[in-house]
């Protein structure tokens, strides 16, 4: 019974968050086929999130759920309006940091707290410099998005941060090649960061 509560709850929350995202970017509506594909994609996110979260400890379930919510909130906005909303990223960062504090309070040890923080801080600084040097390649919204995602992935295993970035870069490169053929120039990097983090957590948790 518990697993189905997780699944249906995740699906419902996923669809509600996605609707808010679509309304925010309503000027960039998808066609009928695009809407069907998006609905199937979101349904899959909700189902997998529910099953995986149900099998985890409370802290890991919270981390995975935060990444899933950020995925369904930010992806439609970035794909449609080519920008990322700030407040979902900020609140997700606060939520993930709260989980890190709870890990320390539950005597998980300093190593599981400060290493993900150090990795995230170094990555954030590096991407800030990259964004300042090449602002057209990496927006500030993408840089901020790294904070909650790196914290969440690094909390499971700091080494996974490297695999997460590689996965995001590979899918973004494939996406870039496909849109270049169609004549488009804008490549939203946020959805690739989000989806790669979600997939890695779904696999390793």
C-alpha positions as CSV (number, residue, x, y, z in Angstrom):
1,X,0.0,0.0,0.0
2,X,2.8,2.4,0.9
3,X,4.5,2.1,-2.5
4,X,1.3,3.0,-4.3
5,X,0.9,6.0,-2.1
6,X,4.4,7.1,-3.1
7,X,3.7,6.5,-6.7
8,X,0.4,8.2,-7.0
9,X,1.5,11.1,-4.8
10,X,4.6,11.6,-7.0
11,X,2.5,11.5,-10.2
12,X,0.0,14.0,-8.8
13,X,2.7,16.4,-7.6
14,X,4.6,16.0,-10.8
15,X,1.6,17.0,-13.0
16,X,0.7,19.9,-10.7
17,X,4.2,21.3,-10.9
18,X,4.4,20.8,-14.6
19,X,1.1,22.7,-15.1
20,X,2.5,25.6,-13.2
21,X,5.6,25.5,-15.4
22,X,3.6,25.5,-18.5
23,X,1.5,28.4,-17.4
24,X,4.6,30.4,-16.6
25,X,5.8,29.8,-20.2
26,X,2.3,29.8,-21.8
27,X,3.6,32.0,-24.7
28,X,5.6,29.1,-25.9
29,X,3.0,26.3,-26.2
30,X,3.7,22.9,-27.6
31,X,1.8,21.3,-30.4
32,X,-0.5,18.3,-29.7
33,X,2.2,15.7,-30.3
34,X,4.5,17.6,-28.1
35,X,1.9,17.8,-25.3
36,X,1.4,14.0,-25.5
37,X,5.1,13.3,-25.4
38,X,5.5,15.7,-22.5
39,X,2.7,14.1,-20.6
40,X,4.2,10.6,-21.1
41,X,7.6,11.9,-20.0
42,X,6.2,13.5,-16.8
43,X,4.1,10.4,-16.1
44,X,7.3,8.3,-16.3
45,X,9.1,10.7,-14.0
46,X,6.4,10.5,-11.4
47,X,6.2,6.7,-11.5
48,X,9.9,6.1,-11.2
49,X,10.3,8.7,-8.5
50,X,7.5,7.1,-6.4
51,X,9.0,3.6,-6.7
52,X,12.6,4.7,-6.0
53,X,11.7,7.0,-3.1
54,X,9.6,4.3,-1.4
55,X,12.6,2.0,-1.2
56,X,14.9,4.6,0.3
57,X,15.6,6.0,3.8
58,X,13.8,9.2,4.6
59,X,16.8,11.4,3.8
60,X,17.6,9.8,0.4
61,X,13.9,9.9,-0.5
62,X,13.8,13.6,0.2
63,X,16.9,14.2,-1.9
64,X,15.6,12.3,-4.8
65,X,12.2,13.9,-4.6
66,X,13.7,17.4,-4.5
67,X,15.6,16.7,-7.7
68,X,12.5,15.2,-9.4
69,X,10.4,18.3,-8.5
70,X,13.2,20.6,-9.7
71,X,13.3,18.6,-12.9
72,X,9.5,18.9,-13.7
73,X,9.4,22.5,-12.6
74,X,12.4,23.9,-14.5
75,X,12.5,21.8,-17.7
76,X,9.3,23.0,-19.3
77,X,10.2,26.6,-18.5
78,X,13.7,26.4,-19.9
79,X,12.6,24.5,-23.1
80,X,9.8,27.0,-23.8
81,X,11.1,30.4,-22.6
82,X,14.9,29.8,-22.6
83,X,15.2,30.8,-19.0
84,X,15.2,29.2,-15.5
85,X,13.0,30.3,-12.6
86,X,15.0,31.3,-9.6
87,X,12.8,30.4,-6.7
88,X,12.5,26.7,-7.3
89,X,16.3,26.5,-7.5
90,X,16.7,28.5,-4.3
91,X,14.2,26.5,-2.3
92,X,15.6,23.2,-3.5
93,X,19.1,24.3,-2.5
94,X,17.8,25.2,1.0
95,X,16.0,21.8,1.2
96,X,19.1,19.9,0.2
97,X,21.3,21.8,2.7
98,X,18.7,21.0,5.4
99,X,19.2,17.3,4.6
100,X,22.9,17.7,4.9
101,X,22.4,19.3,8.4
102,X,20.2,16.3,9.4
103,X,22.9,13.9,8.2
104,X,25.3,15.5,10.6
105,X,22.8,15.6,13.4
106,X,22.1,11.9,12.8
107,X,25.9,11.2,13.2
108,X,26.6,10.3,9.6
109,X,30.0,11.9,10.2
110,X,31.7,15.1,9.0
111,X,33.0,13.3,5.9
112,X,29.6,12.9,4.4
113,X,28.8,16.5,5.0
114,X,31.9,18.6,4.2
115,X,33.1,16.7,1.1
116,X,29.9,17.3,-1.0
117,X,29.9,20.9,0.2
118,X,33.6,21.3,-0.9
119,X,32.9,19.7,-4.2
120,X,29.9,21.8,-4.9
121,X,31.7,25.0,-3.9
122,X,34.6,24.3,-6.2
123,X,32.3,23.4,-9.1
124,X,30.1,26.5,-8.5
125,X,33.2,28.8,-8.5
126,X,34.5,27.2,-11.7
127,X,31.1,27.6,-13.5
128,X,30.8,31.2,-12.3
129,X,34.1,32.0,-13.9
130,X,33.0,30.1,-17.1
131,X,29.7,32.1,-17.2
132,X,31.5,35.4,-16.7
133,X,33.9,34.6,-19.5
134,X,31.4,33.0,-21.9
135,X,27.9,34.3,-20.8
136,X,26.3,33.2,-24.0
137,X,27.4,29.6,-23.4
138,X,26.3,29.2,-19.8
139,X,23.7,31.4,-18.1
140,X,23.5,32.4,-14.5
141,X,20.4,30.2,-14.1
142,X,22.4,27.1,-15.1
143,X,25.2,28.1,-12.6
144,X,22.7,28.4,-9.7
145,X,21.1,25.1,-10.8
146,X,24.4,23.3,-10.1
147,X,24.1,24.1,-6.3
148,X,21.1,21.8,-5.4
149,X,22.0,19.2,-8.0
150,X,25.7,18.9,-7.0
151,X,24.7,18.8,-3.3
152,X,22.2,16.0,-3.9
153,X,24.4,13.9,-6.1
154,X,27.5,14.5,-3.9
155,X,25.5,13.5,-0.8
156,X,25.2,10.0,-2.2
157,X,28.8,9.8,-3.4
158,X,31.1,12.8,-4.4
159,X,32.5,10.8,-7.2
160,X,29.1,10.7,-8.9
161,X,29.4,14.4,-9.4
162,X,31.9,13.7,-12.2
163,X,29.7,11.1,-13.8
164,X,26.7,13.5,-13.6
165,X,28.6,16.3,-15.4
166,X,29.8,13.9,-18.1
167,X,26.3,12.5,-18.6
168,X,24.9,16.1,-18.9
169,X,27.6,17.1,-21.3
170,X,27.1,14.1,-23.5
171,X,23.3,14.5,-23.8
172,X,23.7,18.2,-24.3
173,X,26.2,17.6,-27.1
174,X,23.8,15.2,-28.8
175,X,21.0,17.7,-28.4
176,X,23.2,20.4,-29.9
177,X,24.0,18.4,-33.0
178,X,20.3,17.7,-33.5
179,X,19.2,21.3,-33.2
180,X,22.1,22.6,-35.4
181,X,20.6,20.6,-38.3
182,X,17.3,22.3,-37.8
183,X,18.9,25.8,-37.9
184,X,18.3,26.6,-34.2
185,X,21.1,28.1,-32.1
186,X,19.8,28.1,-28.5
187,X,20.7,25.0,-26.5
188,X,19.1,24.8,-23.0
189,X,21.6,23.2,-20.7
190,X,19.4,23.2,-17.6
191,X,17.3,20.2,-18.6
192,X,20.4,18.1,-19.3
193,X,21.8,18.9,-15.8
194,X,18.5,18.1,-14.2
195,X,17.7,14.9,-16.1
196,X,21.3,13.5,-15.7
197,X,21.2,14.1,-12.0
198,X,17.8,12.5,-11.7
199,X,18.8,9.4,-13.7
200,X,22.0,8.9,-11.8
201,X,20.2,9.1,-8.4
202,X,17.5,6.7,-9.7
203,X,20.2,4.2,-10.7
204,X,22.4,4.4,-7.6
205,X,19.9,4.8,-4.8
